[in-house]
Amino acid sequence: MAIPVPEKRIADFENMGFGMFIHYGLYSQMGCGEWVMNIANIPVEEYKKLFDTFTAKDFDARKIAKTAKAAGMRYITLTTRHHDGFSLYDTKGLSDYDAPHSPAHRDLVREFVEACREEGLMPMFYHTTLDWYQPSFKNDFPAYLDYLNKSVEVLCTEYGKIGGLWFDGNWSRPASDWDPDTLYAIIRKHQPEALIIDNTGLTGRGVVGHPELDSVTFEQGRPTPLYRDGMPKYVAAEMCHTMNDHWGYGAGDFNYKSLPSMIETLCACRKVGANYLLNVGPDGDGNIVPMQKIILEYMGKWMETCGQSLYRGKPCEIAGEFKNFALEADGRVYLYIHDLNVAGDANVIVDGGGRGFKYFKNVKRKVRGVRWTDTGEELDYVQHGENLWFNATGFPYGCNYVVRVAEVEFDD
């Protein structure tokens, strides 16, 4: 069975590869994560007091967009409204529970879109379908759906061309309660080239849903290969990932994933053709917290040094051993090598055994050369039939990029 040809918007999305997720809202002021209203059982009237102190005084969309671009990210997905029902955009009279009516007196979504365009990044809108604030969500669901549809129509008509809508919350009610046909028709009417994504949550990772959806989602962990043979439509895949244990700002959450693990996770996503959407949770004033800024800075250094082939690189039949894998981009093949140690004197460097010949199979073209992309060093290799071994020399003393990339050149 054949694999469908992706529509242009989906192919373009896949080629972006790496994006930033931003969770920011009233909850950020509490520093207890984005679900604090629900988990701490805070009554609506009590939680609403956060509205009166929401100034977003340090929320600088241009600075955030520059940070994302420097990290090698090519799109940003912003929580325009999360489950607490507060909107970062002007809802045009649908509600006054939004940023323009708060002490911030600003449309943060408009600032975000303008900043993304200035930096050449694609703006994406996260929007909740679950709402803890609107009484109609529990008491009059048809009225709530009308409110939701009109909210999305505002986003589709007030901000020019956008990259897409990223929905979250349908898992909160039976599938039969929702009316995705009407919602998605609104998007297609006003934003025909926009991506439509519906997060299937932790329990539905990688599940293909409504025919209008353009990507499946993997929340946390690692994505698995998506087998598209016989699918009626080609869909992309995206994995969203927190740096620690919360999406929204957690002032007491010190459980950050290591930088090497995030580099490896980015590579693991691209190995199976999925995008990597890495989250930041700005503090109550709108600052990206120092730890997250440092991680993004070093992710950017890795992308600049080793990761350029990740954008257009696609999974191919060439396969390595263990975590090592290959991607093909523009007729070239790139080998991603893990667990490689630093070359140096035995009195200084602990030999982890990572150096030496690495094996890849299904190499059907005649190899002309193999070289590291970061230094250009030519590497010894042996090809026997469709089997390739190349000598992976260690990182130069003073460096360890976690994952190193070799480019294979062919005779044809």
C-alpha positions, -999 to +999 in steps of 0.1 A: +000+000+000+012+035-008+021+063+016+000+094+008+018+125-004+017+152+023-001+185+016+022+215+014+013+228+048+021+195+064+054+190+045+064+225+055+056+218+091+077+186+091+106+206+077+105+230+107+114+201+130+118+220+162+095+245+180+088+263+213+057+257+234+048+286+258+024+281+287+016+315+301-015+328+319-030+337+353-017+305+368+019+317+361+016+342+390+011+313+415+042+294+404+024+261+410+018+249+374-010+254+349-034+229+365-033+245+400-069+258+398-082+222+394-057+202+414-059+226+444-097+229+441-096+267+440-131+281+435-137+303+405-143+335+425-111+330+444-090+321+414-104+352+396-084+374+420-054+366+399-070+386+371-067+418+391-029+413+395-021+402+360+002+428+345+025+408+322+050+436+328+080+417+316+063+397+288+084+407+258+072+388+228+101+400+207+127+389+232+110+355+234+109+351+196+146+360+194+153+334+221+134+307+202+152+316+170+186+314+186+177+280+200+172+268+164+134+267+167+113+276+137+078+280+151+062+288+185+029+276+199+014+299+225-014+292+250-039+318+238-064+303+263-058+275+288-082+254+308-087+282+334-106+301+307-085+332+307-075+345+272-044+363+262-062+378+232-090+403+228-121+382+226-141+410+210-169+411+235-173+373+240-159+378+275-140+404+295-119+377+311-089+384+289-056+402+289-068+435+273-093+439+302-068+429+329-043+454+344-020+443+315-043+462+290-025+445+261-034+419+235-005+395+241-014+374+212-011+403+187+023+411+202+033+374+198+022+372+162+040+404+152+072+392+170+071+358+153+068+375+119+097+398+126+119+368+134+107+346+105+090+321+129+056+305+123+030+315+150+008+287+163-022+291+186-028+266+214-065+268+225-082+249+251-115+231+245-120+224+282-130+254+303-131+255+341-143+291+341-173+292+318-204+278+336-219+267+302-192+240+299-210+220+326-245+235+324-253+242+288-227+225+265-243+236+232-240+272+243-204+265+253-196+251+219-210+283+203-187+303+226-157+281+217-164+284+180-168+322+181-135+324+201-116+304+175-132+325+148-117+356+165-083+340+164-087+331+127-098+366+116-080+391+137-043+382+134-036+377+097-022+344+084-013+320+112+004+287+112-023+267+129-045+258+158-035+234+185-064+221+206-064+205+240-092+192+261-115+170+241-104+141+262-124+157+291-158+147+276-171+118+255-162+122+218-199+124+209-203+156+229-181+176+206-188+191+172-154+191+155-169+194+120-182+229+127-151+240+145-127+228+118-149+243+091-145+277+107-107+273+105-107+261+069-130+290+059-107+317+073-073+300+074-073+273+047-035+268+050-035+265+088-026+233+105-052+217+128-039+197+157-058+181+185-038+169+215-048+133+224-031+135+258-010+110+277-035+082+271-039+086+234-003+093+222+000+090+184-037+083+178-050+094+144-083+111+147-106+134+127-099+135+089-093+173+091-064+169+115-029+175+101-007+159+129-009+134+156+005+143+191+028+125+215+028+141+250+060+135+269+082+105+266+095+095+232+074+093+200+070+060+181+071+055+143+039+064+125+030+038+098+013+058+070+008+030+045-028+030+033-037+061+053-063+083+034-043+113+043-006+120+052-004+134+088+026+148+105+037+139+141+048+161+170+060+154+205+055+181+232+078+180+261+084+198+294+118+208+307+108+198+342+075+183+356+051+212+347+040+231+316+032+263+335+057+280+358+066+258+388+087+279+411+095+249+433+101+224+404+138+217+403+134+184+385+148+196+352+157+171+325+194+171+316+205+190+285+220+158+270+186+140+274+168+168+256+193+168+228+188+130+225+150+134+226+151+160+198+171+134+178+148+106+187+119+127+174+135+133+141+146+097+139+109+088+134+100+119+115+083+138+144+087+174+154+100+183+189+079+210+207+099+220+238+080+239+265+089+270+285+067+283+313+074+320+319+070+334+354+041+355+365+056+387+351+064+370+318+101+362+320+115+330+307+132+317+339+170+315+339+173+277+339+151+274+308+170+303+291+203+284+296+189+252+283+176+270+252+210+287+247+228+254+246+202+237+225+208+265+200+246+259+201+241+222+194+217+229+166+242+253+150+270+229+153+254+195+147+217+198+140+213+216+107+204+184+089+176+177+113+153+202+097+149+186+062+162+152+073+138+123+068+138+087+081+153+063+056+160+026+052+196+030+064+197+017+100+224+018+127+229-001+159+216+008+193+206+046+194+225+054+162+204+062+132+204+079+097+184+106+080+183+115+044+181+152+033+184+165-003+201+133-015+226+132+013+227+109+043+236+119+078+245+095+106+237+104+142+262+089+166+254+086+203+276+077+233+308+089+217+335+099+242+362+125+242+396+118+227+425+126+250+452+113+273+443+083+295+453+102+326+427+129+319+398+112+299+378+083+312+375+060+282+338+052+279+344+030+249+323+050+225+350+054+199+357+030+171+338+015+141+301+021+138+279-002+117+250+008+094+231-015+071+210-010+039+235+014+024+228+006-012+247+034-029+285+033-033+301+054-006+328+079-016+335+094+018+324+099+054+332+131+074+321+148+107+299+178+100+313+198+129+350+196+120+351+183+084+374+155+095+375+127+069+369+093+085+381+058+076+353+035+063+347+001+049+318-008+026+309-044+019+278-048-002+250-029+016+270-028+049+290+002+060+315+005+089+331+039+097+357+048+123+340+072+147+369+092+162+362+108+196+351+144+202+381+168+201+394+175+235+373+204+250+341+192+233+313+168+238+281+175+218+263+144+231+252+134+196+276+139+167+267+138+130+286+124+101+278+131+065+281+103+039+290+112+004+282+089-025+296+084-060+263+090-078 
